[in-house]
Amino acid sequence: MSYVKAFLIGLLALLAFVFTIENIEVLRQTIQLRLDLYVFKLETAPLELWVLVTLSFTLGAVLVLLYFVYDHIKQRQMIRQLRQNVEIMGMELKRAGMAVNSTNESPNTSASSMKSQG
């Protein structure tokens, strides 16, 4: 499975490299982002497009990483809780088994003593 993962990562890196080489002229263009909210205006400094693409990709990767870390923590908490529930149910089954065994032993003992008396 690790070979498949390494292959896919390598393929993704190759595609990113080819994309960059094929679009180098377009990625070198400068752009300026503006936000006009009627109350105030925001404007970025002129940026080359490749910087914006790289920052967007990095921000997306960080957000996905944060989501997966959060999901991993929630799953570990759930696993811990379920293991505790299994332990509790196991102890309850042991107690119930002891109660059933003691109940089964009592009638057998009294029945055998009745047979010997009868």
Disulfide bonds with the S-S distance in Angstrom:
none
